[in-house]
Amino acid sequence: MNELKPSPVLLCANCTAELQGAFCHDCGQSVKSVIQPMSHMLEDAGDLFFHLDERIVHTLPPLYTKPGFLTLEYFSGRRVRYIAPFRLMFVFCLLAFFFMHLAIGDVKFGGAEGTAPRDSVDAFASAKTADEVHTLYDDQIREVRSARDDPSLPGAAKAGLGAAAGVIREAANARLVQLQAPPIQTEVGETAPKEALSRGQEHVDRWFGAHPNIDIGWLPGVVNRRLNVAFEHFRAHLIPVLNGGPGKAEAMRSILDGFFSVLPQTMFFMIPVFALVLKLFYVFRRRLYMEHLIVSLHSHAFIFISLLGLMLLSFARDAIAPHVPLAGSAIGLVQFAMWVWLPVYLLVMQKRVYRQGWPMTILKYWLIGSVYFWLLLFAIVIAFLIGMSH
């Protein structure tokens, strides 16, 4: 008779404890080795950052169609089959703002690009090369100089044409500086009127002083220096915006890029703030702050998923509507339904999670929404100011 022998026991490579699963029960180290093919490492990286495995099938449909269901599941301890609230919110926040930036990036500031007449100073803003700037400058300055050289022209008119020539040169030089090319030198008789060239500079100097310096005594010197650099960037963006003309569009584009670079961080900050607002309004429900934080994470995840869906449908509608108008109208109806579903969902979620009567739920829903709206508006304004100092 063959003697039965026990099967060999696998030991943890870190602490030599007997393994009874995919992780060591003693030290927590995974059984999986880090020495593996690159394809497996890429899969692990995707799982680490997105974790969008089969659990997304169990997470997204109830999150969008069943208000409060996912939150109550977490409160009950049933979490394994769902994506974690913060990871869910994080991924869809980035995706929503990415596509929103793409959508808003098509907005034209100060008129459509490339449509300014060649005899307008705004035409310099669309020049792609220094040679193109010089060509535009030569075309515009030629007419001004020929009129200025007319011997029958009064002196006052000649002075005005000299100022116009200065305006053209300054506009050309502003674009040449952006293209990192040498500026055009000033010629005799070409001066620009101060109020036409630097009205933005005058406004900024009047509001903040000609040479502002931020020096807060209780802050370290490096922080004060960083604040001064940021404020100089803020002034540099504000001046062309106030001046208008060829530099406004590029300044607004830079401000927009800076704004969207800090907007996700702003929303990450507002999520615990919203949880704190819920805690204050439901202080007598004796719920932990962490419970309100989960409500906040799921609420914002739903909002970001809705915004993402609306952006994608807008792209699809713009592409389909010119060819199939009926399909474009159908997409518009779906978008309208999604906008209506947004406030209804949040109201029903609040009712199911906190389990109060409809009158009290509606009252608190309106109060919480009002408080959060003003807090969010304040945060967005701060994000916009930070974007201007980017």
C-alpha positions as CSV (number, residue, x, y, z in Angstrom):
1,M,0.0,0.0,0.0
2,N,1.3,3.4,-1.0
3,E,1.8,5.7,2.0
4,L,0.0,9.0,1.8
5,K,2.3,12.0,1.9
6,P,1.3,15.6,2.7
7,S,1.6,18.0,-0.2
8,P,4.4,20.5,0.0
9,V,3.5,23.8,1.8
10,L,4.1,27.1,0.0
11,L,5.9,29.6,2.2
12,C,5.9,33.4,2.0
13,A,9.1,34.6,0.5
14,N,9.1,37.6,2.9
15,C,8.4,36.1,6.3
16,T,8.3,32.3,5.6
17,A,4.8,31.9,7.0
18,E,2.6,29.2,5.5
19,L,0.6,30.6,2.6
20,Q,-3.2,30.0,2.5
21,G,-4.2,32.3,-0.3
22,A,-3.1,35.0,-2.7
23,F,-1.7,37.1,0.2
24,C,0.3,36.2,3.3
25,H,-1.9,36.3,6.4
26,D,1.1,37.3,8.5
27,C,2.8,40.2,6.6
28,G,0.3,40.8,3.8
29,Q,2.8,40.3,0.9
30,S,1.2,39.1,-2.4
31,V,2.1,35.7,-3.7
32,K,2.5,37.2,-7.2
33,S,6.1,37.7,-8.2
34,V,7.3,41.1,-9.4
35,I,9.6,39.3,-11.9
36,Q,7.1,38.9,-14.8
37,P,6.7,39.8,-18.5
38,M,6.3,43.4,-19.5
39,S,2.7,42.7,-20.7
40,H,1.7,41.6,-17.1
41,M,3.4,44.7,-15.7
42,L,1.3,47.0,-18.0
43,E,-1.8,45.2,-16.9
44,D,-0.9,45.7,-13.3
45,A,-0.2,49.4,-13.9
46,G,-3.6,49.9,-15.6
47,D,-5.3,48.0,-12.7
48,L,-3.5,50.2,-10.2
49,F,-4.5,53.5,-11.7
50,F,-8.0,52.7,-13.1
51,H,-9.1,49.3,-11.7
52,L,-11.6,49.2,-14.5
53,D,-12.0,45.4,-14.5
54,E,-15.3,43.4,-14.5
55,R,-16.4,45.4,-11.4
56,I,-17.2,48.4,-13.6
57,V,-20.2,46.4,-15.0
58,H,-21.5,46.1,-11.4
59,T,-20.7,49.7,-10.6
60,L,-21.6,52.1,-13.4
61,P,-25.2,50.9,-14.1
62,P,-26.5,51.2,-10.5
63,L,-24.5,54.3,-9.9
64,Y,-26.2,56.1,-12.7
65,T,-29.7,54.5,-12.6
66,K,-30.2,53.7,-8.9
67,P,-29.8,56.8,-6.7
68,G,-28.1,55.9,-3.4
69,F,-27.9,52.2,-4.1
70,L,-24.1,52.0,-4.3
71,T,-23.7,54.2,-1.2
72,L,-26.1,52.0,0.9
73,E,-24.2,48.9,-0.4
74,Y,-21.0,50.4,1.0
75,F,-22.7,51.2,4.3
76,S,-23.8,47.6,4.5
77,G,-20.3,46.3,4.0
78,R,-20.8,44.9,0.5
79,R,-17.8,46.5,-1.3
80,V,-15.8,43.8,-3.1
81,R,-17.8,43.7,-6.4
82,Y,-17.7,47.6,-6.7
83,I,-15.0,50.0,-7.7
84,A,-13.8,52.1,-4.7
85,P,-15.6,55.5,-4.4
86,F,-12.4,57.6,-4.6
87,R,-11.0,55.7,-7.5
88,L,-14.3,55.9,-9.4
89,M,-14.6,59.7,-8.8
90,F,-10.9,60.3,-9.6
91,V,-11.0,58.6,-13.0
92,F,-14.2,60.1,-14.2
93,C,-13.3,63.6,-12.9
94,L,-10.1,63.6,-15.0
95,L,-12.0,62.2,-18.1
96,A,-14.8,64.7,-17.7
97,F,-12.6,67.7,-17.5
98,F,-10.3,66.5,-20.3
99,F,-13.2,66.3,-22.7
100,M,-14.7,69.6,-21.3
101,H,-11.3,71.2,-22.1
102,L,-11.5,69.9,-25.6
103,A,-15.0,71.2,-26.1
104,I,-14.2,74.7,-24.6
105,G,-10.9,74.8,-26.5
106,D,-12.8,75.4,-29.7
107,V,-14.1,78.7,-28.4
108,K,-12.7,81.7,-30.3
109,F,-11.7,84.8,-28.3
110,G,-12.0,88.1,-30.1
111,G,-13.3,86.6,-33.3
112,A,-12.5,83.5,-35.3
113,E,-8.9,82.8,-35.8
114,G,-7.6,83.7,-39.3
115,T,-10.5,85.9,-40.2
116,A,-9.0,89.3,-39.4
117,P,-8.5,91.5,-42.5
118,R,-4.9,91.8,-43.6
119,D,-5.0,95.6,-43.2
120,S,-6.0,95.2,-39.5
121,V,-3.5,95.0,-36.6
122,D,-5.5,91.9,-35.4
123,A,-4.1,90.0,-38.4
124,F,-0.6,89.8,-36.7
125,A,-2.0,87.5,-34.1
126,S,-2.7,84.7,-36.7
127,A,0.8,85.0,-38.3
128,K,2.7,81.7,-37.9
129,T,6.2,82.8,-38.8
130,A,8.3,85.9,-38.4
131,D,8.5,86.3,-42.2
132,E,4.7,86.4,-42.3
133,V,4.7,89.1,-39.7
134,H,7.2,91.2,-41.7
135,T,5.1,90.7,-44.8
136,L,1.9,91.9,-43.1
137,Y,3.9,94.8,-41.6
138,D,5.3,95.9,-44.9
139,D,1.8,95.8,-46.5
140,Q,0.2,97.9,-43.8
141,I,3.0,100.4,-43.2
142,R,3.4,101.1,-47.0
143,E,0.0,102.8,-47.2
144,V,0.5,104.8,-44.0
145,R,3.9,106.0,-45.2
146,S,2.7,106.9,-48.7
147,A,-0.1,109.0,-47.2
148,R,2.2,110.6,-44.6
149,D,4.7,111.6,-47.3
150,D,2.1,113.7,-49.1
151,P,3.4,117.3,-48.9
152,S,-0.1,118.7,-48.9
153,L,-1.0,116.9,-45.8
154,P,-1.4,119.1,-42.6
155,G,1.0,118.6,-39.8
156,A,-1.7,117.3,-37.4
157,A,-2.7,114.7,-39.9
158,K,0.9,113.6,-40.3
159,A,1.3,113.3,-36.6
160,G,-1.8,111.1,-36.5
161,L,-0.4,108.9,-39.3
162,G,2.8,108.6,-37.4
163,A,0.9,107.4,-34.3
164,A,-0.9,104.8,-36.6
165,A,2.4,103.6,-37.9
166,G,3.6,103.2,-34.3
167,V,0.5,101.1,-33.5
168,I,1.2,98.8,-36.4
169,R,4.8,98.4,-35.4
170,E,3.9,97.6,-31.8
171,A,1.3,95.0,-32.9
172,A,3.9,93.4,-35.2
173,N,6.5,93.5,-32.5
174,A,4.1,91.8,-29.9
175,R,3.7,88.9,-32.3
176,L,7.5,88.8,-33.1
177,V,8.2,88.6,-29.4
178,Q,5.9,85.6,-29.1
179,L,7.6,84.0,-32.0
180,Q,11.0,84.7,-30.4
181,A,12.1,86.9,-33.3
182,P,13.9,90.3,-33.3
183,P,11.5,93.2,-33.1
184,I,11.1,95.9,-35.8
185,Q,13.0,99.1,-34.9
186,T,11.3,102.4,-34.5
187,E,11.6,104.8,-37.4
188,V,11.6,108.6,-37.3
189,G,8.1,110.1,-37.0
190,E,6.5,106.8,-35.7
191,T,5.1,107.2,-32.2
192,A,2.2,105.4,-30.7
193,P,-0.3,107.3,-28.5
194,K,0.1,106.1,-25.0
195,E,-3.7,105.7,-24.3
196,A,-4.0,103.3,-27.4
197,L,-1.0,101.1,-26.6
198,S,-1.0,100.8,-22.8
199,R,-4.4,101.4,-21.5
200,G,-4.3,97.9,-20.0
201,Q,-1.0,98.7,-18.4
202,E,-2.4,101.9,-17.0
203,H,-5.4,100.1,-15.5
204,V,-3.2,97.4,-13.9
205,D,-0.8,100.0,-12.5
206,R,-3.7,102.0,-11.1
207,W,-5.2,98.9,-9.4
208,F,-2.1,97.2,-8.1
209,G,0.7,99.8,-8.3
210,A,3.5,100.2,-10.9
211,H,5.9,97.9,-9.0
212,P,3.9,95.7,-6.6
213,N,5.8,93.5,-4.2
214,I,4.2,90.8,-2.0
215,D,6.1,90.5,1.3
216,I,4.1,88.7,4.0
217,G,6.2,88.6,7.1
218,W,5.1,85.3,8.6
219,L,5.7,83.4,5.3
220,P,9.1,82.0,4.2
221,G,11.0,84.0,1.7
222,V,10.7,81.3,-1.0
223,V,6.9,81.4,-0.7
224,N,6.9,85.2,-1.0
225,R,9.1,85.0,-4.1
226,R,6.8,82.4,-5.6
227,L,3.8,84.6,-4.9
228,N,5.5,87.5,-6.6
229,V,6.3,85.4,-9.7
230,A,2.7,84.2,-9.8
231,F,1.4,87.8,-9.5
232,E,3.7,88.9,-12.3
233,H,2.1,86.2,-14.5
234,F,-1.3,87.4,-13.4
235,R,-0.4,91.0,-14.5
236,A,1.1,89.7,-17.8
237,H,-2.2,88.0,-18.7
238,L,-4.4,90.8,-17.5
239,I,-2.8,93.6,-19.5
240,P,-3.4,92.1,-23.0
241,V,-6.9,91.1,-22.0
242,L,-7.7,94.7,-21.1
243,N,-5.8,96.0,-24.2
244,G,-7.8,93.8,-26.5
245,G,-6.2,93.5,-30.0
246,P,-4.0,90.7,-31.2
247,G,-2.7,89.6,-27.8
248,K,-6.1,89.1,-26.1
249,A,-6.9,85.7,-27.8
250,E,-3.6,84.2,-26.8
251,A,-3.8,85.5,-23.3
252,M,-7.3,84.1,-22.9
253,R,-6.1,80.7,-24.2
254,S,-3.2,80.6,-21.7
255,I,-5.6,81.5,-18.9
256,L,-8.0,78.8,-20.0
257,D,-5.2,76.2,-20.0
258,G,-4.1,77.3,-16.6
259,F,-7.7,77.1,-15.3
260,F,-8.2,73.6,-16.5
261,S,-4.9,72.5,-15.0
262,V,-6.0,73.4,-11.5
263,L,-9.7,72.6,-11.9
264,P,-9.5,68.8,-11.0
265,Q,-7.5,69.7,-7.8
266,T,-10.2,72.3,-7.0
267,M,-12.9,69.6,-7.2
268,F,-10.8,67.2,-5.1
269,F,-10.8,69.9,-2.4
270,M,-14.5,70.6,-2.7
271,I,-15.5,66.9,-2.1
272,P,-14.6,66.9,1.6
273,V,-16.1,70.4,1.9
274,F,-19.4,69.0,0.6
275,A,-19.1,66.1,3.0
276,L,-18.7,68.7,5.8
277,V,-21.8,70.5,4.7
278,L,-23.7,67.2,4.8
279,K,-22.4,66.6,8.3
280,L,-23.6,70.0,9.5
281,F,-27.1,69.6,8.0
282,Y,-27.5,66.0,9.2
283,V,-25.7,66.4,12.6
284,F,-28.6,64.8,14.5
285,R,-28.6,61.7,12.3
286,R,-25.5,60.6,14.2
287,R,-23.6,59.5,11.1
288,L,-19.8,59.5,10.9
289,Y,-18.0,62.0,8.7
290,M,-16.7,59.1,6.6
291,E,-20.2,58.1,5.7
292,H,-20.9,61.7,4.4
293,L,-17.6,61.5,2.5
294,I,-18.7,58.4,0.7
295,V,-22.0,60.1,-0.2
296,S,-20.0,63.0,-1.5
297,L,-17.7,60.8,-3.5
298,H,-20.6,58.9,-5.1
299,S,-22.5,62.1,-5.8
300,H,-19.6,63.7,-7.5
301,A,-18.8,60.5,-9.4
302,F,-22.3,60.6,-10.8
303,I,-22.0,64.3,-11.8
304,F,-18.7,63.6,-13.5
305,I,-20.1,60.6,-15.4
306,S,-23.0,62.8,-16.5
307,L,-20.8,65.6,-17.7
308,L,-18.6,63.1,-19.5
309,G,-21.7,61.6,-21.2
310,L,-23.0,65.0,-22.2
311,M,-19.6,66.0,-23.7
312,L,-19.4,62.8,-25.7
313,L,-23.0,63.2,-26.9
314,S,-22.2,66.8,-27.9
315,F,-19.3,65.6,-30.0
316,A,-21.5,62.9,-31.6
317,R,-24.3,65.4,-32.3
318,D,-21.9,67.9,-34.0
319,A,-20.6,65.1,-36.2
320,I,-24.0,63.4,-37.0
321,A,-26.5,66.3,-37.1
322,P,-25.3,67.8,-40.4
323,H,-25.7,64.5,-42.2
324,V,-28.7,62.9,-40.3
325,P,-30.7,65.8,-38.7
326,L,-33.2,63.3,-37.1
327,A,-30.4,61.5,-35.3
328,G,-29.1,64.9,-34.1
329,S,-32.5,65.8,-32.7
330,A,-32.7,62.4,-30.9
331,I,-29.3,63.0,-29.3
332,G,-30.5,66.4,-28.2
333,L,-33.5,64.8,-26.5
334,V,-31.2,62.4,-24.7
335,Q,-29.1,65.3,-23.5
336,F,-32.1,67.1,-22.2
337,A,-33.2,64.0,-20.3
338,M,-29.7,63.7,-18.8
339,W,-29.8,67.3,-17.6
340,V,-33.2,66.7,-16.0
341,W,-32.0,63.5,-14.4
342,L,-29.1,65.3,-12.6
343,P,-31.0,67.2,-9.9
344,V,-33.7,64.5,-9.6
345,Y,-31.0,61.8,-9.0
346,L,-29.3,63.8,-6.3
347,L,-32.6,64.5,-4.5
348,V,-33.7,60.9,-4.6
349,M,-30.2,59.8,-3.4
350,Q,-30.4,62.2,-0.5
351,K,-33.8,60.8,0.4
352,R,-32.8,57.2,0.3
353,V,-29.5,57.6,2.1
354,Y,-30.6,59.8,5.0
355,R,-34.2,58.5,5.2
356,Q,-36.1,61.6,6.2
357,G,-39.5,62.7,5.0
358,W,-40.0,64.4,1.7
359,P,-40.7,67.9,3.1
360,M,-37.5,67.9,5.3
361,T,-35.5,66.3,2.5
362,I,-36.6,68.9,-0.1
363,L,-35.9,71.7,2.3
364,K,-32.4,70.4,3.2
365,Y,-31.7,69.6,-0.5
366,W,-32.4,73.3,-1.4
367,L,-30.3,74.6,1.5
368,I,-27.4,72.3,0.9
369,G,-27.5,73.0,-2.8
370,S,-27.5,76.8,-2.2
371,V,-24.6,76.6,0.3
372,Y,-22.6,74.3,-2.0
373,F,-23.3,76.4,-5.0
374,W,-21.7,79.5,-3.5
375,L,-18.8,77.6,-2.1
376,L,-18.2,76.0,-5.5
377,L,-18.5,79.4,-7.3
378,F,-15.9,80.8,-4.9
379,A,-13.6,77.9,-5.5
380,I,-14.0,78.2,-9.3
381,V,-13.2,81.9,-9.1
382,I,-10.0,81.1,-7.1
383,A,-9.1,78.4,-9.7
384,F,-9.6,81.0,-12.4
385,L,-7.3,83.5,-10.7
386,I,-4.7,80.8,-10.2
387,G,-5.1,80.0,-13.9
388,M,-4.3,83.6,-14.7
389,S,-1.1,83.4,-12.6
390,H,-0.1,80.1,-14.4
